[in-house]
């Protein structure tokens, strides 16, 4: 906590790509069921719709058929990447959200080359809002790890590789997740209405609570226009009376940045932090970003 505000990391797939591992297209190629494989990169449509195209609108079946291979995602990464992730884990975040299905964060926390199914099952926990760990739409389910004697909660907000039914791929599944988030927030109401009567800071009972209430540092997540759940949450956060800030690390050169996206982020109250490292040095850019996050959180 910093001045009573939770410190939150939202980590996307950028670090994986910087170290040449587990790109989105790699995953789509894995589940591609087409007989004639048109180059996925040439499809001019949102990523959520590409998943529908390559699986012939059978995303769930394609994921289930590759369950064993999916479960190994993120279990072996370059040493330099593990060191960078360990630095992020040591920053002191109260909650860590990731859109990745893979387990590089858990692997870094354990300090091992890979993490197995048994270890992941032992990490699995849930908040008091649900009776058991969810198998899909993991709003209240997280992986609990110990870091420097403290619990860290890692939330796979778009699902986990070892649970194909939880993986949010395709417009249909994004719609289901957004519907559940909206329903949950209707029941929450205004988070800080209780403070008018001297109430305490609301508890984080789901990952959407963490995103709305906390200072959120967004790293390696492009905030594409197809990410309907995240755009809705940004808008919802803007409507709250007392919440933390949102920081978005933009690592592309300014002439390659989508102006519509940056203007929308600013309208939602997001502070955009631009990369100061030479373009093309992606690993250097992430090292710079992690250093900047360390300073901001610990100041």
Helices and strands as residue ranges (DSSP letters): E 7-11, H 14-18, H 24-31, G 40-42, H 47-54, H 59-65, H 67-70, H 79-89, E 95-98, H 104-110, H 117-123, E 124-126, E 141-147, E 150-156, G 164-166, H 171-188, G 193-197, H 207-213, E 215-219, H 228-238, E 246-250, G 254-256, H 259-267, E 270-274, H 282-298
